[in-house]
Amino acid sequence: MPLIAMTREMGSLGKDVAQGVAETLGLEVVHHEIIDHVADKMRLRKSHVIRLLDGRASMLERLTADRTSLAIFTADETYGIAQREKGAIIRGWGATHLLRGVGHTVRVRVCAPRELRVQRMMERLQTHDESFVRREVEMSDEAHAAIMRRHFDIDWQDGEQYDVSLNTERVSIAECVDEVLKLVRDPVFAETDESRASLDNLSLSAHVRAALRNDPRTRKANVTIVSDRGRVLLSGMIEGGSQDQALLAEVAAGVPRVKSVENLVKPTKPDRYRGQY
């Protein structure tokens, strides 16, 4: 199944490249679907989630938003979409980094010089207000950089994060589409048992983390989760005693596709100290 993760700069024509690849391969470009599901889980308006992910939320929205849940649920949705049998083109938040360990994922960045992007956006918006458009482009760039740095500690403009970076200053949309298709059809990016297992393991870990976050009893737990073909390993430290420790395994075991749970999480308050605090 073709799996493409794509990020773009505002005004780089990345949407057009994604659409061209999608039409050729008969795939869906997924972006808003992720937002819809995350908004439902967080009980927020879709527009609120879009502003948070695009870095355009107001100070009040940023201060009151549960950004940890936002990251966890978005990752969970991204992995779920990546597992579709038909394949997908996933555009936007963090997909290029989340799917880095999946061998059959083609990770694409579409970019262009800022001055050119400002001119393109002025034409698209049919405005002569260059200063306004320039601020919008700069804010978009800064927001994407901040989000990727905050959640993944990476520079989203670093070419090493991608399999191909396409500069649309002189390379046409059609040529960009051809370059992506070449990689998709390259045997190096063919789906294998190993690459599928990697995706399944990452996806299951994300599902478990989302389940722990969604359950009020385990919501505050911040533990390490490693999955291997249905076997889940939990490790780290939690505030509480053995009952709190057992709850983690209980919630994890209830996630579909989990076959067994090994719970190595250490409670900070052993049972003999319970009631003394």
N, C-alpha and C positions, 0 to 999 in steps of 0.2 A: 504494500500500500504506500503511495506517495505521501510523505509527511514533510511539510515545509513550514518553518517558523520564520516570520518576517517582521522586521522593524523598519521604520522609515522616519525621515525628518519631514516636518510640515513643509509642503510645497515641493517635495522631491519627486512627485508623481508615483510614489510607492503604491498608492491605491490602484493606480492604473496597471502597474506591473503585476500586482497580485491578481487583479481581475483577468488580465491576459493569460496568466498561468492557469488560473482556475478554469477558464473557458476551454483551453487546450486539453487539460487533463480531466475535465468533467468533475471538478471538485468544488466544494463550497469554501468561500472565504469566511472564516469565523472570527468575529470580534464582538459584536453586540450580544450574541448568544451567551457568552461568558458573563458579560455585564448583567444580563437579565437574571441569570441564576444566582449570581453573587448578591444582587440587590434583594432577591427573595429571601435568601438565607440570612441576610443582615437586617431585613425589614427596613430597607431604605429605598428612597426613590431612585429610579434608574439614573436620572440626571445627577443625583448626588454622587453615586458611585463613579460615573463618568468623570466628574470634576476631580474626585479624589485620585483616580488612576491617571488622569491627564495632568495632575499637578496644578489644577486650576481652582481648587476649592478655596473658599474664604477662610480667614483665620479661625473664625468660630467653627466652621465645619471641620477643619483640621484638628482643632483642639478637642472636639467632642467625638470625633470618629474613632472607632476601634480599628486602628490600622493593622494590628496583629491579626485580627480576624479577617480583615480585607485581604492580606497577603496569603493566609492559609487557605481561604475559600477560593481565591482566584487560582492558586496553584492546583488545587484539587480539581477545579473545573477544566483547567488547561490539560492536565494529564488525562482526564476522562475523555475529552474530545480527541486527543492524540491517539487514543486506543480504538477509534472507530475503524471498522474493517475496510471501509472505502478509502480512508485517508482524509487529509484535510490541509488547508492552508490556514495557519493560525497567525493572525496579525495582531501585534500589540504587546501588551503588558508581559514582559519577562519570559515569553515563550522561548526565545532564542537561548536564554540561559538555562531555563528549567529543563529543556530537552537536549542540553549539551551532551549528556551521557548516553544518548540514544543514537546508535550508529547509523540508522537509516533516515535520520532527520537532516534536511538541508537547511542550514541557517543563513538567512539572507539579510543584508542591510542595504537599503536604498537611500542614497544621499545626493546632495548637490550643494554648490557654494551658496552661502546665505544670501548674497545680493541677488542671485538668480531666483532663489526661492521667494524672496520678498516681491520681486516683479511678477512672478507667477501668481502669487496669492492676490496681488492687487488686480490682476486681470480676472482671476476667478471670482473675486468679490465685487468686481466692477466698481472700484473705488480709486480715487487719486490721493487718498490720505496715506501717504507713505509712512509717516511716523507711527500711525496707529498699527498698520500691518507689520512694520518692523518690530514693534513692541510685542505683538502677538507671536511672531516667529521666535523672537528671543526668549519669551516666557515659555513657549513650548519646548525649546531646546533645554532650557534650564530645568524645567520640571521633569523631563525625561531623565536627564542626568542625575537629578536628586533622587528620584524614585529608584533607579537602578543601583545607585550608590548605597542608599539606605537599606534596601532589601537584599542585595546580592554582593555589595562591596566591590563593584566593578565599574569601569569606565565604558559606558555604552557606545562610545565612538571608537573604542579600541578595535582595530581590524582583526585582532586575534580571537575575538569573541564570535566571529562569523566564518562560514565557509566561503562566502563571496560578498564583496562590497561593490555595489553598482552605483556609479556616479552618472546621473542623468544630464549633466551639463552638455556632453557631446554624444553620449550613448542613447539611442532612441529607446522608447518603450518596447518596441518589437525586438530589438537586440537584447535588451535586459531579459525579456521573457525567454528568448532563445538560450541565454546563458544559464538561467535557472533550470530550464528543461534538460540541458546537457548534464547538469549535475544530478538531477532526479533520475536520469536514465543511465548514469555511470554505475558500473557494478560496485564501486566503492560504497555507494549509498543504497545498495540493495538491502531489503529487509532480510534478516537472518534469524535463526532461532535465538542466537545470543542477543541480538539487538531487541528482539521482541520481549525476551525475558527481562532485559534491562528496563524497558518501558513498563512492563507489568509490575516489576518490583518498585520502581519509583512511584507509579500510580497507587499501588496498595499502601505504601507509606504515607502518601498524601491523603488518601481516604481515611486512614487511621487517625492522622493528625487532625483532620477536619472533624471527625467524630468526637474526639476528645475535646476539641474546642467547642463543639455544639452542645455538649452535655454539661449542664450547670455544675455537676459534681466534680468534673475533671477539667473545667474550663481554664483554670489558672495553671495547669500543669505544663511545664516546658521541658520535655524529655526528648532524648534521642530515639528515633524510630528507624530501624533497618528491616527491610523485608527481603525474603528470599523464597520465591516460589510458594507463597502462601504462609510461610513461617515468619512470624513477626517477633523481633527482639526489641524490648523496651529497656532503656538504661538511663541513668542520670540520678538526680536528686529531686525530691518533692517535699514541700512543707506538709507535715502531718505524720500519721502513724501507719500501721499495717493495713488498717481498713481503707485508708486513702490509696495506699499502694495497690491493694487488691482491686479497687474500683477501676484503675487504669487497665488492668488485664481484662476485666469484665467488659468494659466498653470496647476495647480493641477486639476482643473475641467475637463481638456482635457485628463486626463489619463484614459485609459479603466478601467472599474469597479468602478470608483468613482461616487457615487450617489449624494453626497452633500459635500460642503466645508464650514467649519466655520473658518473664518479668524480672529484670535485674535492677529495677529502680530502688534506690535506698531512701527510706523516710528520714526526715531530719529529727523527728520526735518518736523514738522507739516507744512501744506500748508501756514499758515500765515507768515512763515519765508522763504519760497521759494524765491530765487533770492537775498537773503541778504548775501549769503556766497560766 
